[in-house]
Amino acid sequence: MEGVPDRATVFIDGGYFDKALAGLGRLRVDYQKFSDKVCEGTERLRTYYYHCMPYQSNPPTEDERIRYSSMDRFLYTLRMLSRFEVRLGRLQYVNAEFRQKGVDVLLSIDLVELAATGQITKAVLVTGDSDFAHAARRARDKGVLVQLYYSPATYVHDELLQSCDDRIPLDLAFFKDLLRT
């Protein structure tokens, strides 16, 4: 895009990233370093992190309170990082399990909006869900380079893989310099 500086935005599906990190031995990643690494060579406009708060019954159990409090602290830490934005969906009980609702829509809207308004030239997706394939293709149609960072140990839908320009696996070697101490 002529006249537009090279800028990237990182879109992290928190539920997916949690599974990817768990599959690698529950890695504790420095999200700032991670975001900077995947944007290497391009100014990072922002990192968006999408997730849901853990379920709490009424009244919550002690375990539910601990999980909720832990997630709240984690999200606070992310919000304090430079150029980070947290977007929360909600949990819904469906077919005897909890499912995230609204997260896919929030991520897709943000991706398409930033691409359509010319604010970014590169989008970094960290997810595996085919729901993002249409948004990825739309961003590409607007001239945005779409890169998918995915875990080979976690399911990634083939439609999403085909909808992105580049596909970069997240393995232990990738994270070697990104771990929190």
Buried (B, 14 or more C-beta within 10 A) or exposed (E): EEEEEEBBBBBBBBBBBEBBBEBBEEBEBBBBBBBBBBBEEBEBBBBBBBBBBBBEEEEBEEEBEEBBEEBEEBBEEBEEBEBBBBBBBEBEEEEEEEBBEBBBEBBBEBBBEBBEEBBBBBBBBBBBBBBBBBBBBBBBEBEBBBBBBBBEBBEBBEBBBEBBBEBBBBBEEBBEEBEEE
